[in-house]
Amino acid sequence: MKKRLVRFTATAQLHLAREKAWWLSHRDYLEVFGAELAQAIDVIALLPGAGAGYVQSPVPGVRPVYLRRVDLHLYYTFDDQEVTVRALWGARRGHGPDLKD
């Protein structure tokens, strides 16, 4: 089993900063955000093909992974070398992120 490099797009970095700031301002268990994100990154680095695709995306191959404890979806694509995180998006928003190629 090969562990791929995980990188974040500029958009995903902005989403991460926004969601982390919100979490740190509104929740008591501050370590949960980082732990949940780290666990999701480990999973997609090792098993990026697990789970269903996100058919609403204009970008081919996008997959979401749900971060249950923080109620977010992490949207990503992958190839043989790396995983690209494209968005970190609130699960309760009622719609997905605006993903671009």
mmCIF file of the C-alpha atoms, coordinates in Angstrom:
data_MODEL
# 
_entry.id   MODEL 
# 
loop_
_atom_site.group_PDB 
_atom_site.id 
_atom_site.type_symbol 
_atom_site.label_atom_id 
_atom_site.label_alt_id 
_atom_site.label_comp_id 
_atom_site.label_asym_id 
_atom_site.label_entity_id 
_atom_site.label_seq_id 
_atom_site.pdbx_PDB_ins_code 
_atom_site.Cartn_x 
_atom_site.Cartn_y 
_atom_site.Cartn_z 
_atom_site.occupancy 
_atom_site.B_iso_or_equiv 
_atom_site.pdbx_formal_charge 
_atom_site.auth_seq_id 
_atom_site.auth_comp_id 
_atom_site.auth_asym_id 
_atom_site.auth_atom_id 
_atom_site.pdbx_PDB_model_num 
ATOM 1   C CA . MET A 1 1   ? 0.000   0.000  0.000   1.00 0.00 ? 1   MET A CA 1 
ATOM 2   C CA . LYS A 1 2   ? 1.443   3.327  -1.097  1.00 0.00 ? 2   LYS A CA 1 
ATOM 3   C CA . LYS A 1 3   ? 0.920   6.500  0.909   1.00 0.00 ? 3   LYS A CA 1 
ATOM 4   C CA . ARG A 1 4   ? 0.422   9.456  -1.443  1.00 0.00 ? 4   ARG A CA 1 
ATOM 5   C CA . LEU A 1 5   ? 1.458   13.048 -0.869  1.00 0.00 ? 5   LEU A CA 1 
ATOM 6   C CA . VAL A 1 6   ? -1.537  15.204 0.123   1.00 0.00 ? 6   VAL A CA 1 
ATOM 7   C CA . ARG A 1 7   ? -1.649  18.833 -0.945  1.00 0.00 ? 7   ARG A CA 1 
ATOM 8   C CA . PHE A 1 8   ? -4.343  21.518 -0.609  1.00 0.00 ? 8   PHE A CA 1 
ATOM 9   C CA . THR A 1 9   ? -5.408  23.882 -3.381  1.00 0.00 ? 9   THR A CA 1 
ATOM 10  C CA . ALA A 1 10  ? -5.476  27.596 -2.549  1.00 0.00 ? 10  ALA A CA 1 
ATOM 11  C CA . THR A 1 11  ? -9.272  27.362 -2.321  1.00 0.00 ? 11  THR A CA 1 
ATOM 12  C CA . ALA A 1 12  ? -9.070  24.423 0.081   1.00 0.00 ? 12  ALA A CA 1 
ATOM 13  C CA . GLN A 1 13  ? -6.531  26.331 2.192   1.00 0.00 ? 13  GLN A CA 1 
ATOM 14  C CA . LEU A 1 14  ? -8.983  29.237 2.502   1.00 0.00 ? 14  LEU A CA 1 
ATOM 15  C CA . HIS A 1 15  ? -11.787 26.841 3.441   1.00 0.00 ? 15  HIS A CA 1 
ATOM 16  C CA . LEU A 1 16  ? -9.544  25.192 6.032   1.00 0.00 ? 16  LEU A CA 1 
ATOM 17  C CA . ALA A 1 17  ? -8.611  28.539 7.612   1.00 0.00 ? 17  ALA A CA 1 
ATOM 18  C CA . ARG A 1 18  ? -12.276 29.616 7.741   1.00 0.00 ? 18  ARG A CA 1 
ATOM 19  C CA . GLU A 1 19  ? -13.558 26.358 9.225   1.00 0.00 ? 19  GLU A CA 1 
ATOM 20  C CA . LYS A 1 20  ? -10.725 26.105 11.741  1.00 0.00 ? 20  LYS A CA 1 
ATOM 21  C CA . ALA A 1 21  ? -11.282 29.699 12.916  1.00 0.00 ? 21  ALA A CA 1 
ATOM 22  C CA . TRP A 1 22  ? -14.990 29.020 13.332  1.00 0.00 ? 22  TRP A CA 1 
ATOM 23  C CA . TRP A 1 23  ? -14.337 25.810 15.246  1.00 0.00 ? 23  TRP A CA 1 
ATOM 24  C CA . LEU A 1 24  ? -11.823 27.440 17.595  1.00 0.00 ? 24  LEU A CA 1 
ATOM 25  C CA . SER A 1 25  ? -14.243 30.298 18.313  1.00 0.00 ? 25  SER A CA 1 
ATOM 26  C CA . HIS A 1 26  ? -17.358 28.207 18.892  1.00 0.00 ? 26  HIS A CA 1 
ATOM 27  C CA . ARG A 1 27  ? -16.394 24.829 20.347  1.00 0.00 ? 27  ARG A CA 1 
ATOM 28  C CA . ASP A 1 28  ? -15.013 23.620 23.667  1.00 0.00 ? 28  ASP A CA 1 
ATOM 29  C CA . TYR A 1 29  ? -12.979 20.666 22.413  1.00 0.00 ? 29  TYR A CA 1 
ATOM 30  C CA . LEU A 1 30  ? -10.430 22.489 20.301  1.00 0.00 ? 30  LEU A CA 1 
ATOM 31  C CA . GLU A 1 31  ? -8.263  19.448 19.559  1.00 0.00 ? 31  GLU A CA 1 
ATOM 32  C CA . VAL A 1 32  ? -11.131 17.637 17.811  1.00 0.00 ? 32  VAL A CA 1 
ATOM 33  C CA . PHE A 1 33  ? -10.822 19.706 14.626  1.00 0.00 ? 33  PHE A CA 1 
ATOM 34  C CA . GLY A 1 34  ? -7.146  18.920 14.076  1.00 0.00 ? 34  GLY A CA 1 
ATOM 35  C CA . ALA A 1 35  ? -7.517  15.273 15.035  1.00 0.00 ? 35  ALA A CA 1 
ATOM 36  C CA . GLU A 1 36  ? -10.476 14.727 12.702  1.00 0.00 ? 36  GLU A CA 1 
ATOM 37  C CA . LEU A 1 37  ? -8.704  16.459 9.808   1.00 0.00 ? 37  LEU A CA 1 
ATOM 38  C CA . ALA A 1 38  ? -5.474  14.525 10.368  1.00 0.00 ? 38  ALA A CA 1 
ATOM 39  C CA . GLN A 1 39  ? -7.362  11.234 10.417  1.00 0.00 ? 39  GLN A CA 1 
ATOM 40  C CA . ALA A 1 40  ? -9.149  12.071 7.141   1.00 0.00 ? 40  ALA A CA 1 
ATOM 41  C CA . ILE A 1 41  ? -5.853  13.045 5.502   1.00 0.00 ? 41  ILE A CA 1 
ATOM 42  C CA . ASP A 1 42  ? -4.284  9.748  6.575   1.00 0.00 ? 42  ASP A CA 1 
ATOM 43  C CA . VAL A 1 43  ? -7.213  7.812  5.109   1.00 0.00 ? 43  VAL A CA 1 
ATOM 44  C CA . ILE A 1 44  ? -7.201  9.556  1.733   1.00 0.00 ? 44  ILE A CA 1 
ATOM 45  C CA . ALA A 1 45  ? -3.397  9.328  1.501   1.00 0.00 ? 45  ALA A CA 1 
ATOM 46  C CA . LEU A 1 46  ? -3.553  5.544  1.882   1.00 0.00 ? 46  LEU A CA 1 
ATOM 47  C CA . LEU A 1 47  ? -6.952  4.685  0.348   1.00 0.00 ? 47  LEU A CA 1 
ATOM 48  C CA . PRO A 1 48  ? -7.936  7.516  -1.988  1.00 0.00 ? 48  PRO A CA 1 
ATOM 49  C CA . GLY A 1 49  ? -10.163 5.323  -4.161  1.00 0.00 ? 49  GLY A CA 1 
ATOM 50  C CA . ALA A 1 50  ? -12.444 4.320  -1.299  1.00 0.00 ? 50  ALA A CA 1 
ATOM 51  C CA . GLY A 1 51  ? -15.930 5.753  -1.333  1.00 0.00 ? 51  GLY A CA 1 
ATOM 52  C CA . ALA A 1 52  ? -18.229 7.088  -4.006  1.00 0.00 ? 52  ALA A CA 1 
ATOM 53  C CA . GLY A 1 53  ? -17.584 9.908  -6.437  1.00 0.00 ? 53  GLY A CA 1 
ATOM 54  C CA . TYR A 1 54  ? -19.183 13.333 -6.208  1.00 0.00 ? 54  TYR A CA 1 
ATOM 55  C CA . VAL A 1 55  ? -21.277 13.414 -9.377  1.00 0.00 ? 55  VAL A CA 1 
ATOM 56  C CA . GLN A 1 56  ? -22.295 17.091 -9.069  1.00 0.00 ? 56  GLN A CA 1 
ATOM 57  C CA . SER A 1 57  ? -18.701 18.202 -9.587  1.00 0.00 ? 57  SER A CA 1 
ATOM 58  C CA . PRO A 1 58  ? -17.555 19.688 -12.903 1.00 0.00 ? 58  PRO A CA 1 
ATOM 59  C CA . VAL A 1 59  ? -14.096 18.319 -12.053 1.00 0.00 ? 59  VAL A CA 1 
ATOM 60  C CA . PRO A 1 60  ? -13.815 14.622 -12.932 1.00 0.00 ? 60  PRO A CA 1 
ATOM 61  C CA . GLY A 1 61  ? -12.933 12.191 -10.167 1.00 0.00 ? 61  GLY A CA 1 
ATOM 62  C CA . VAL A 1 62  ? -13.870 14.311 -7.146  1.00 0.00 ? 62  VAL A CA 1 
ATOM 63  C CA . ARG A 1 63  ? -14.664 12.287 -4.045  1.00 0.00 ? 63  ARG A CA 1 
ATOM 64  C CA . PRO A 1 64  ? -15.930 13.458 -0.666  1.00 0.00 ? 64  PRO A CA 1 
ATOM 65  C CA . VAL A 1 65  ? -15.036 12.086 2.721   1.00 0.00 ? 65  VAL A CA 1 
ATOM 66  C CA . TYR A 1 66  ? -17.215 12.993 5.695   1.00 0.00 ? 66  TYR A CA 1 
ATOM 67  C CA . LEU A 1 67  ? -15.579 14.279 8.876   1.00 0.00 ? 67  LEU A CA 1 
ATOM 68  C CA . ARG A 1 68  ? -18.319 13.273 11.280  1.00 0.00 ? 68  ARG A CA 1 
ATOM 69  C CA . ARG A 1 69  ? -17.150 14.935 14.484  1.00 0.00 ? 69  ARG A CA 1 
ATOM 70  C CA . VAL A 1 70  ? -16.767 18.354 12.840  1.00 0.00 ? 70  VAL A CA 1 
ATOM 71  C CA . ASP A 1 71  ? -19.632 17.935 10.335  1.00 0.00 ? 71  ASP A CA 1 
ATOM 72  C CA . LEU A 1 72  ? -17.578 18.784 7.256   1.00 0.00 ? 72  LEU A CA 1 
ATOM 73  C CA . HIS A 1 73  ? -16.933 17.166 3.891   1.00 0.00 ? 73  HIS A CA 1 
ATOM 74  C CA . LEU A 1 74  ? -13.425 17.085 2.493   1.00 0.00 ? 74  LEU A CA 1 
ATOM 75  C CA . TYR A 1 75  ? -13.491 16.984 -1.340  1.00 0.00 ? 75  TYR A CA 1 
ATOM 76  C CA . TYR A 1 76  ? -10.461 15.602 -3.165  1.00 0.00 ? 76  TYR A CA 1 
ATOM 77  C CA . THR A 1 77  ? -9.068  14.107 -6.350  1.00 0.00 ? 77  THR A CA 1 
ATOM 78  C CA . PHE A 1 78  ? -6.085  11.807 -6.743  1.00 0.00 ? 78  PHE A CA 1 
ATOM 79  C CA . ASP A 1 79  ? -3.640  10.212 -9.131  1.00 0.00 ? 79  ASP A CA 1 
ATOM 80  C CA . ASP A 1 80  ? -0.811  7.695  -8.702  1.00 0.00 ? 80  ASP A CA 1 
ATOM 81  C CA . GLN A 1 81  ? 1.442   10.211 -6.954  1.00 0.00 ? 81  GLN A CA 1 
ATOM 82  C CA . GLU A 1 82  ? -0.706  12.569 -4.902  1.00 0.00 ? 82  GLU A CA 1 
ATOM 83  C CA . VAL A 1 83  ? -4.061  13.506 -3.457  1.00 0.00 ? 83  VAL A CA 1 
ATOM 84  C CA . THR A 1 84  ? -5.331  17.038 -4.038  1.00 0.00 ? 84  THR A CA 1 
ATOM 85  C CA . VAL A 1 85  ? -7.753  18.420 -1.466  1.00 0.00 ? 85  VAL A CA 1 
ATOM 86  C CA . ARG A 1 86  ? -10.049 20.781 -3.343  1.00 0.00 ? 86  ARG A CA 1 
ATOM 87  C CA . ALA A 1 87  ? -12.506 21.913 -0.657  1.00 0.00 ? 87  ALA A CA 1 
ATOM 88  C CA . LEU A 1 88  ? -13.468 21.611 2.993   1.00 0.00 ? 88  LEU A CA 1 
ATOM 89  C CA . TRP A 1 89  ? -17.174 22.319 3.190   1.00 0.00 ? 89  TRP A CA 1 
ATOM 90  C CA . GLY A 1 90  ? -19.874 22.387 5.855   1.00 0.00 ? 90  GLY A CA 1 
ATOM 91  C CA . ALA A 1 91  ? -22.131 19.343 5.565   1.00 0.00 ? 91  ALA A CA 1 
ATOM 92  C CA . ARG A 1 92  ? -25.230 21.313 6.599   1.00 0.00 ? 92  ARG A CA 1 
ATOM 93  C CA . ARG A 1 93  ? -24.997 23.944 3.874   1.00 0.00 ? 93  ARG A CA 1 
ATOM 94  C CA . GLY A 1 94  ? -27.494 22.203 1.633   1.00 0.00 ? 94  GLY A CA 1 
ATOM 95  C CA . HIS A 1 95  ? -25.183 22.362 -1.398  1.00 0.00 ? 95  HIS A CA 1 
ATOM 96  C CA . GLY A 1 96  ? -21.634 21.479 -2.242  1.00 0.00 ? 96  GLY A CA 1 
ATOM 97  C CA . PRO A 1 97  ? -18.708 23.798 -2.912  1.00 0.00 ? 97  PRO A CA 1 
ATOM 98  C CA . ASP A 1 98  ? -18.023 25.511 -6.231  1.00 0.00 ? 98  ASP A CA 1 
ATOM 99  C CA . LEU A 1 99  ? -15.288 23.221 -7.515  1.00 0.00 ? 99  LEU A CA 1 
ATOM 100 C CA . LYS A 1 100 ? -13.156 24.273 -10.443 1.00 0.00 ? 100 LYS A CA 1 
ATOM 101 C CA . ASP A 1 101 ? -10.475 22.479 -12.374 1.00 0.00 ? 101 ASP A CA 1 
# 
